[in-house]
Amino acid sequence: MIPGALLGWDMGAALALARALGIDTLIAAELLPEIEAVMVRKLNKQMEGSRDG
């Protein structure tokens, strides 16, 4: 655990949300890891900038 950093998403919850929204969970399982990686990097960079400013 890293204080003040986002490490990742709860993929079980993400897939449950996809299922609830009627999105094919196989497609979601294929796409979510790549989307997660980009979002984690961007959110951590944004949080780092807000601490510096």
Phi and psi restraints in degrees (range 20) as a CNS / XPLOR table:
assign (resid 1 and name C) (resid 2 and name N)
       (resid 2 and name CA) (resid 2 and name C) 1.0 -117.9 20.0 2
assign (resid 2 and name N) (resid 2 and name CA)
       (resid 2 and name C) (resid 3 and name N) 1.0 115.0 20.0 2
assign (resid 2 and name C) (resid 3 and name N)
       (resid 3 and name CA) (resid 3 and name C) 1.0 -58.6 20.0 2
assign (resid 3 and name N) (resid 3 and name CA)
       (resid 3 and name C) (resid 4 and name N) 1.0 131.2 20.0 2
assign (resid 3 and name C) (resid 4 and name N)
       (resid 4 and name CA) (resid 4 and name C) 1.0 77.7 20.0 2
assign (resid 4 and name N) (resid 4 and name CA)
       (resid 4 and name C) (resid 5 and name N) 1.0 14.7 20.0 2
assign (resid 4 and name C) (resid 5 and name N)
       (resid 5 and name CA) (resid 5 and name C) 1.0 -128.5 20.0 2
assign (resid 5 and name N) (resid 5 and name CA)
       (resid 5 and name C) (resid 6 and name N) 1.0 145.7 20.0 2
assign (resid 5 and name C) (resid 6 and name N)
       (resid 6 and name CA) (resid 6 and name C) 1.0 -93.0 20.0 2
assign (resid 6 and name N) (resid 6 and name CA)
       (resid 6 and name C) (resid 7 and name N) 1.0 126.2 20.0 2
assign (resid 6 and name C) (resid 7 and name N)
       (resid 7 and name CA) (resid 7 and name C) 1.0 -99.6 20.0 2
assign (resid 7 and name N) (resid 7 and name CA)
       (resid 7 and name C) (resid 8 and name N) 1.0 -28.0 20.0 2
assign (resid 7 and name C) (resid 8 and name N)
       (resid 8 and name CA) (resid 8 and name C) 1.0 170.7 20.0 2
assign (resid 8 and name N) (resid 8 and name CA)
       (resid 8 and name C) (resid 9 and name N) 1.0 179.4 20.0 2
assign (resid 8 and name C) (resid 9 and name N)
       (resid 9 and name CA) (resid 9 and name C) 1.0 -101.1 20.0 2
assign (resid 9 and name N) (resid 9 and name CA)
       (resid 9 and name C) (resid 10 and name N) 1.0 159.4 20.0 2
assign (resid 9 and name C) (resid 10 and name N)
       (resid 10 and name CA) (resid 10 and name C) 1.0 -81.7 20.0 2
assign (resid 10 and name N) (resid 10 and name CA)
       (resid 10 and name C) (resid 11 and name N) 1.0 99.5 20.0 2
assign (resid 10 and name C) (resid 11 and name N)
       (resid 11 and name CA) (resid 11 and name C) 1.0 -66.9 20.0 2
assign (resid 11 and name N) (resid 11 and name CA)
       (resid 11 and name C) (resid 12 and name N) 1.0 -30.2 20.0 2
assign (resid 11 and name C) (resid 12 and name N)
       (resid 12 and name CA) (resid 12 and name C) 1.0 -62.0 20.0 2
assign (resid 12 and name N) (resid 12 and name CA)
       (resid 12 and name C) (resid 13 and name N) 1.0 -43.4 20.0 2
assign (resid 12 and name C) (resid 13 and name N)
       (resid 13 and name CA) (resid 13 and name C) 1.0 -67.9 20.0 2
assign (resid 13 and name N) (resid 13 and name CA)
       (resid 13 and name C) (resid 14 and name N) 1.0 -39.6 20.0 2
assign (resid 13 and name C) (resid 14 and name N)
       (resid 14 and name CA) (resid 14 and name C) 1.0 -63.0 20.0 2
assign (resid 14 and name N) (resid 14 and name CA)
       (resid 14 and name C) (resid 15 and name N) 1.0 -41.4 20.0 2
assign (resid 14 and name C) (resid 15 and name N)
       (resid 15 and name CA) (resid 15 and name C) 1.0 -70.5 20.0 2
assign (resid 15 and name N) (resid 15 and name CA)
       (resid 15 and name C) (resid 16 and name N) 1.0 -35.6 20.0 2
assign (resid 15 and name C) (resid 16 and name N)
       (resid 16 and name CA) (resid 16 and name C) 1.0 -64.0 20.0 2
assign (resid 16 and name N) (resid 16 and name CA)
       (resid 16 and name C) (resid 17 and name N) 1.0 -39.8 20.0 2
assign (resid 16 and name C) (resid 17 and name N)
       (resid 17 and name CA) (resid 17 and name C) 1.0 -64.4 20.0 2
assign (resid 17 and name N) (resid 17 and name CA)
       (resid 17 and name C) (resid 18 and name N) 1.0 -43.9 20.0 2
assign (resid 17 and name C) (resid 18 and name N)
       (resid 18 and name CA) (resid 18 and name C) 1.0 -58.5 20.0 2
assign (resid 18 and name N) (resid 18 and name CA)
       (resid 18 and name C) (resid 19 and name N) 1.0 -45.7 20.0 2
assign (resid 18 and name C) (resid 19 and name N)
       (resid 19 and name CA) (resid 19 and name C) 1.0 -60.5 20.0 2
assign (resid 19 and name N) (resid 19 and name CA)
       (resid 19 and name C) (resid 20 and name N) 1.0 -44.0 20.0 2
assign (resid 19 and name C) (resid 20 and name N)
       (resid 20 and name CA) (resid 20 and name C) 1.0 -64.5 20.0 2
assign (resid 20 and name N) (resid 20 and name CA)
       (resid 20 and name C) (resid 21 and name N) 1.0 -30.4 20.0 2
assign (resid 20 and name C) (resid 21 and name N)
       (resid 21 and name CA) (resid 21 and name C) 1.0 -85.7 20.0 2
assign (resid 21 and name N) (resid 21 and name CA)
       (resid 21 and name C) (resid 22 and name N) 1.0 -1.9 20.0 2
assign (resid 21 and name C) (resid 22 and name N)
       (resid 22 and name CA) (resid 22 and name C) 1.0 81.8 20.0 2
assign (resid 22 and name N) (resid 22 and name CA)
       (resid 22 and name C) (resid 23 and name N) 1.0 18.1 20.0 2
assign (resid 22 and name C) (resid 23 and name N)
       (resid 23 and name CA) (resid 23 and name C) 1.0 -88.4 20.0 2
assign (resid 23 and name N) (resid 23 and name CA)
       (resid 23 and name C) (resid 24 and name N) 1.0 137.0 20.0 2
assign (resid 23 and name C) (resid 24 and name N)
       (resid 24 and name CA) (resid 24 and name C) 1.0 -58.3 20.0 2
assign (resid 24 and name N) (resid 24 and name CA)
       (resid 24 and name C) (resid 25 and name N) 1.0 120.2 20.0 2
assign (resid 24 and name C) (resid 25 and name N)
       (resid 25 and name CA) (resid 25 and name C) 1.0 -68.4 20.0 2
assign (resid 25 and name N) (resid 25 and name CA)
       (resid 25 and name C) (resid 26 and name N) 1.0 -26.2 20.0 2
assign (resid 25 and name C) (resid 26 and name N)
       (resid 26 and name CA) (resid 26 and name C) 1.0 -66.5 20.0 2
assign (resid 26 and name N) (resid 26 and name CA)
       (resid 26 and name C) (resid 27 and name N) 1.0 -40.6 20.0 2
assign (resid 26 and name C) (resid 27 and name N)
       (resid 27 and name CA) (resid 27 and name C) 1.0 -66.9 20.0 2
assign (resid 27 and name N) (resid 27 and name CA)
       (resid 27 and name C) (resid 28 and name N) 1.0 -44.2 20.0 2
assign (resid 27 and name C) (resid 28 and name N)
       (resid 28 and name CA) (resid 28 and name C) 1.0 -59.8 20.0 2
assign (resid 28 and name N) (resid 28 and name CA)
       (resid 28 and name C) (resid 29 and name N) 1.0 -43.7 20.0 2
assign (resid 28 and name C) (resid 29 and name N)
       (resid 29 and name CA) (resid 29 and name C) 1.0 -62.9 20.0 2
assign (resid 29 and name N) (resid 29 and name CA)
       (resid 29 and name C) (resid 30 and name N) 1.0 -31.5 20.0 2
assign (resid 29 and name C) (resid 30 and name N)
       (resid 30 and name CA) (resid 30 and name C) 1.0 -75.2 20.0 2
assign (resid 30 and name N) (resid 30 and name CA)
       (resid 30 and name C) (resid 31 and name N) 1.0 -39.2 20.0 2
assign (resid 30 and name C) (resid 31 and name N)
       (resid 31 and name CA) (resid 31 and name C) 1.0 -90.4 20.0 2
assign (resid 31 and name N) (resid 31 and name CA)
       (resid 31 and name C) (resid 32 and name N) 1.0 -32.6 20.0 2
assign (resid 31 and name C) (resid 32 and name N)
       (resid 32 and name CA) (resid 32 and name C) 1.0 -58.1 20.0 2
assign (resid 32 and name N) (resid 32 and name CA)
       (resid 32 and name C) (resid 33 and name N) 1.0 -41.7 20.0 2
assign (resid 32 and name C) (resid 33 and name N)
       (resid 33 and name CA) (resid 33 and name C) 1.0 -59.5 20.0 2
assign (resid 33 and name N) (resid 33 and name CA)
       (resid 33 and name C) (resid 34 and name N) 1.0 -38.0 20.0 2
assign (resid 33 and name C) (resid 34 and name N)
       (resid 34 and name CA) (resid 34 and name C) 1.0 -70.2 20.0 2
assign (resid 34 and name N) (resid 34 and name CA)
       (resid 34 and name C) (resid 35 and name N) 1.0 -41.5 20.0 2
assign (resid 34 and name C) (resid 35 and name N)
       (resid 35 and name CA) (resid 35 and name C) 1.0 -63.6 20.0 2
assign (resid 35 and name N) (resid 35 and name CA)
       (resid 35 and name C) (resid 36 and name N) 1.0 -43.3 20.0 2
assign (resid 35 and name C) (resid 36 and name N)
       (resid 36 and name CA) (resid 36 and name C) 1.0 -57.8 20.0 2
assign (resid 36 and name N) (resid 36 and name CA)
       (resid 36 and name C) (resid 37 and name N) 1.0 -46.1 20.0 2
assign (resid 36 and name C) (resid 37 and name N)
       (resid 37 and name CA) (resid 37 and name C) 1.0 -59.6 20.0 2
assign (resid 37 and name N) (resid 37 and name CA)
       (resid 37 and name C) (resid 38 and name N) 1.0 -43.8 20.0 2
assign (resid 37 and name C) (resid 38 and name N)
       (resid 38 and name CA) (resid 38 and name C) 1.0 -65.8 20.0 2
assign (resid 38 and name N) (resid 38 and name CA)
       (resid 38 and name C) (resid 39 and name N) 1.0 -45.4 20.0 2
assign (resid 38 and name C) (resid 39 and name N)
       (resid 39 and name CA) (resid 39 and name C) 1.0 -65.4 20.0 2
assign (resid 39 and name N) (resid 39 and name CA)
       (resid 39 and name C) (resid 40 and name N) 1.0 -39.6 20.0 2
assign (resid 39 and name C) (resid 40 and name N)
       (resid 40 and name CA) (resid 40 and name C) 1.0 -62.1 20.0 2
assign (resid 40 and name N) (resid 40 and name CA)
       (resid 40 and name C) (resid 41 and name N) 1.0 -46.4 20.0 2
assign (resid 40 and name C) (resid 41 and name N)
       (resid 41 and name CA) (resid 41 and name C) 1.0 -60.5 20.0 2
assign (resid 41 and name N) (resid 41 and name CA)
       (resid 41 and name C) (resid 42 and name N) 1.0 -46.2 20.0 2
assign (resid 41 and name C) (resid 42 and name N)
       (resid 42 and name CA) (resid 42 and name C) 1.0 -68.0 20.0 2
assign (resid 42 and name N) (resid 42 and name CA)
       (resid 42 and name C) (resid 43 and name N) 1.0 -41.8 20.0 2
assign (resid 42 and name C) (resid 43 and name N)
       (resid 43 and name CA) (resid 43 and name C) 1.0 -67.0 20.0 2
assign (resid 43 and name N) (resid 43 and name CA)
       (resid 43 and name C) (resid 44 and name N) 1.0 -40.4 20.0 2
assign (resid 43 and name C) (resid 44 and name N)
       (resid 44 and name CA) (resid 44 and name C) 1.0 -64.8 20.0 2
assign (resid 44 and name N) (resid 44 and name CA)
       (resid 44 and name C) (resid 45 and name N) 1.0 -39.5 20.0 2
assign (resid 44 and name C) (resid 45 and name N)
       (resid 45 and name CA) (resid 45 and name C) 1.0 -64.0 20.0 2
assign (resid 45 and name N) (resid 45 and name CA)
       (resid 45 and name C) (resid 46 and name N) 1.0 -41.8 20.0 2
assign (resid 45 and name C) (resid 46 and name N)
       (resid 46 and name CA) (resid 46 and name C) 1.0 -65.0 20.0 2
assign (resid 46 and name N) (resid 46 and name CA)
       (resid 46 and name C) (resid 47 and name N) 1.0 -42.7 20.0 2
assign (resid 46 and name C) (resid 47 and name N)
       (resid 47 and name CA) (resid 47 and name C) 1.0 -65.8 20.0 2
assign (resid 47 and name N) (resid 47 and name CA)
       (resid 47 and name C) (resid 48 and name N) 1.0 -37.2 20.0 2
assign (resid 47 and name C) (resid 48 and name N)
       (resid 48 and name CA) (resid 48 and name C) 1.0 -63.5 20.0 2
assign (resid 48 and name N) (resid 48 and name CA)
       (resid 48 and name C) (resid 49 and name N) 1.0 -41.9 20.0 2
assign (resid 48 and name C) (resid 49 and name N)
       (resid 49 and name CA) (resid 49 and name C) 1.0 -65.1 20.0 2
assign (resid 49 and name N) (resid 49 and name CA)
       (resid 49 and name C) (resid 50 and name N) 1.0 -35.1 20.0 2
assign (resid 49 and name C) (resid 50 and name N)
       (resid 50 and name CA) (resid 50 and name C) 1.0 -73.2 20.0 2
assign (resid 50 and name N) (resid 50 and name CA)
       (resid 50 and name C) (resid 51 and name N) 1.0 -26.8 20.0 2
assign (resid 50 and name C) (resid 51 and name N)
       (resid 51 and name CA) (resid 51 and name C) 1.0 -74.5 20.0 2
assign (resid 51 and name N) (resid 51 and name CA)
       (resid 51 and name C) (resid 52 and name N) 1.0 -33.9 20.0 2
assign (resid 51 and name C) (resid 52 and name N)
       (resid 52 and name CA) (resid 52 and name C) 1.0 -75.3 20.0 2
assign (resid 52 and name N) (resid 52 and name CA)
       (resid 52 and name C) (resid 53 and name N) 1.0 -32.1 20.0 2
